[in-house]
Amino acid sequence: MRAAVGKVFVRPWIWSFVGALAVWLAAIFFTHGYGAGGMLTAALSLAVFTVVVGVGQMFVITLGPGNVDLSLPANIGLASAVAMTVMAGDDGRVAVGLLAALCCGLAIGAVNYLLIWALRIPPIIATLSASFIIQSIDISYGRGLQIKPPPGFADFTNIQLQGIPILAILTVLFTIGAGVALQRTVFGRSVLAIGQNMRAARLAGIRVGWVRFATYALSGALGGLDGALLAGYFRGANVDIGNEYLLASIAVVVIGGTSVAGGKANVPGLWGAALFLVLLLTMLNTFGVSAGVRLLLTGLIIVAVITAAGGERTS
């Protein structure tokens, strides 16, 4: 029994859930149990959006050192405006609007990699530069956009089943699929191989360029989908709707146990990390802590996790 428990706690994703549970229990203690169930339901609802973009960011970071998608906040903002414009408040156009948001994000992800490939610049520079361009387009296109989401779509993003958000259930199924894709498909194994040793992966016959292209495109597409879902949940598009997901998308990947050195990803940890961050921010908001302090604490947590991991690289 002791050996079995030891094996469980060796898994890095367990600690993200332990942290989330600790924060939830602390919040219950300070509020004397008031609203404990509602807090958990709200955390699940908000964690969904972080997990969706976290999956894309996880695939990118798994490609190896230096790979990161910093265009996600701008991508989310633009995709939310595109989705609401295409849906035009009509429930019959929801599918078309979601497809438009996905295509918008997909195009952004593709352009990100083309910048990396064509200009031979680091991904962090390419995606950050792209984010400024996307943000400019979003400001001219989406600033002041007053289109509301279709009523049925807005209700769907907020509906619950026995206190569990429907979006959370669907996202759990999606993350299971992402985990299977990562470990059991040629694409997923290629991403892991590139992260472990790009030169060896190339010598093994893996089409490194195409895999990296597909990975950045995947991250962009998930950012686009997230923008549409956020617009439905918050009842409208907003230029700044994705701002908090730059730090959050990286934080859930790192805290969830994915190696920043590449080659090792951790899908279950995304949920534990997302719940941990949402519950932590909820508790800090309850105590009236400023946004600056919240960001500082998130940054310190990321640094602490990376330090504890000791820059571990998969051999």
Buried (B, 14 or more C-beta within 10 A) or exposed (E): EEEEEEEEEEEBBBBBBEBBBEBBEEBBEEEEEEBBEEBBBBBBBBBBBBBBBBBBBBBBBBBBBEBBBBBBBBBBBBBBBBBBBBBBEBBEBBEBBBBBBBBBBBBBBBBBBBBBBEEEEBBBBBBBBBBEBBBEBBBEBBEEBEBBBBEEBBEBBBEBEEEBBBBBBEBBEBBEEBBEBBEEEEBBBBBBBBBBBBEEBBEEEBEBEEBBBBBBBBBBBBBBBBBBBBBBBBEBBBBEBBBBBBBBBBBBBBBBBBBBBBBBBBBBBBBBBBBBBBBBBBBBEEEEBEEEEBEEBBEEBBEEBBEEBEEBBBE
